[in-house]
Amino acid sequence: MMNQVTTVEWRERMTFDATTNSGHALALDAPPPTGDDRGARPMELLLTALAGCAAMDVLTILQKKREPVQGLRVSIQAARATEHPRVYTEIAMTYHVRGEVNPHSIKKAIELAESTYCGVGAMLRKSAAITSRFEIEPPPVS
């Protein structure tokens, strides 16, 4: 049974209003000249979904290991195919972890998130080579 519902409704030009299954709203748009740049591009949202999915999983795993995470940021760089459909072909993820976190714990958390838990990554991996690395940033000085 399908139980996830997302809707997009055309507002004007290339602007659409999207509502997610959980009731959250966001705008989608295209760049000028076809759009007015009033919202995210759908392909950008795929990378955002990947970063969010992986970050939530990594943070949950590190917290369960009682690691002293003070901050977590995931940045992504990606390449797309030159011909249509212009799918992502390469995705490089960098996990920026702040705090005195054990590097082995970070590595293991990323491996678990990417191999077992993050469904967005599992889907994108079917068309793109995904690589990842992490950087540990020192905690802020008090």
C-alpha positions, 0 to 999 in steps of 0.5 A: 500500500502506498501511504506517502503523499506529496503534492505540487501545485502550479502557482505561476510561470515555473513556480510550484508550491509543494506540500510534503506528507508531513504537511511542510511546504516549500516552493519549487522554481526554475532559474530565469528566464523560464522561472523567477528563482523563488524556490529550490530546484527539484534536483537540488532537493535530491542532494538536500534529501541525501545530506539530511538523511545521512546527517540524521542517521550519523547523528543518531548513531553517534549519540547512541555511542555517547560521542560528544558531538557539538555540531554536524554539517554535511556538504555535497558536491555533485556532477550530472550527466550531460545528456537527458535525463541529467541524473547525478553521476558522481556525488562527494559528501563531506561530514564536518563533525564538531567536538572531541569525537572518536574518528573511528566512531565517525567512520563507523557511523558513516558506514552504517548510515550509508550502507544500511539506514539512509534510503535516499543514498540507497536510491541515488547509488543506483545512478551515481557513485557516492564517496564520503569523507569526514573532517573533525572540527575542534569544539569552540573555545570557551 
